Amino acid sequence: MTGLQTPKNRGTNRHGYCFELEMVILVTGGCGFIGSNFLVRYVPRHPEIKFVNLDALTYAGVPESVATISESPNYVFEQCDLRHSNAVNRVWQTHEPNAVIHFAAETHVDRSIRRPMEAVETNVIGTLHVLEAARAAWKTGSERFVHISTDEVYGSVKDDESTTEDSAYHPSSPYSAGKAASDHLVRAWAKTFRLPINITHCSNNFGPRQLPEKLIPRMIARLQAGESLPVYGQGLNRRDWLFVDDHNDAIWTVLHKGEVGETYDIGADHEVANIDLVRELIRVVADETGRDANALEQQIEFVEDRPGHDWRYAIDCTKIKRELGWAPAVSFHDGLRNTVRWYLSNPEWLAAARRQLEAVHA
């Protein structure tokens, strides 16, 4: 079965606006990086759809990221921790979603190494609770559960290799192991309980609204503050970089066109070594601010590599291009410039995010 066909669903948002819509989409983790960009992109474009943002507002959830849509009549926010099944069931019974886009996860590898239990509880138990809520409520088979995963479940690959949807899993960190486990749960619920699912694996995302614990916004923040730019090892580890809007367009395509039960890998085919990414970022920041790029490069500092650091990820996204007609629309260079401009234009957001992270790590 291809595409999402759902019955009409009546609901009322927090403003008392009553509507009868063809689709109610539950977005988990909608105050996080990718989820907030998804909501900011699609809520205004689809007033006929009710979007329910479920987020626990942990350190990684930034309500300001969805401020531009917070008053939209087709948008509802529910603060809810996926680790608590009763809370998930309450949200489900209130809004009766007929589609789920499951972003919510502990995604920072370094943090998962420091706090593996939190990563496993959120990524595995949280996913289980959403699956169970869907299984209890969905009866028609016309609904859709889209589970957002990562290329890191496949593990590191050699320089001449790439992974596909059929590749074996070899996770290296508590984060990727938790995501691999959640993938297996989603597939098991599809086979055993006939839950209509899709799974997507993406390469490294970048763009606006990403916390400065991740490489690109962290470097932008530290460049602005005149701080050192720590690079693991010699900076030769390689990643494929995907602009967040392209990723979300792929997810939207899978939601509406994907074949039930299928997995789709999503990448940009733009692989860069970490040190080359940092140097390119320096050039863009220098160009946008009028500062001297050579002077900024002096802030680079090579530091001890982290445990279990995968050498390279590389996914082959031929399937989604061939079967669903999706392809990335934003070049790496344009996406990087747009990202730098967003952070330079939103210093209050960046400063608040840095304070939030400092409080967590204090």
Beta strands, then each sheet from edge to edge (+ up, - down):
strand 1: 9-12
strand 2: 18-21
strand 3: 23-28
strand 4: 49-55
strand 5: 75-79
strand 6: 99-102
strand 7: 144-150
strand 8: 197-202
strand 9: 204-206
strand 10: 229-232
strand 11: 238-243
strand 12: 263-266
strand 13: 271-273
strand 14: 300-303
sheet 1: 1+ 2-
sheet 2: 5+ 4+ 3+ 6+ 7+ 8+ 12+
sheet 3: 9+ 11+ 13-
sheet 4: 10+ 14+
end
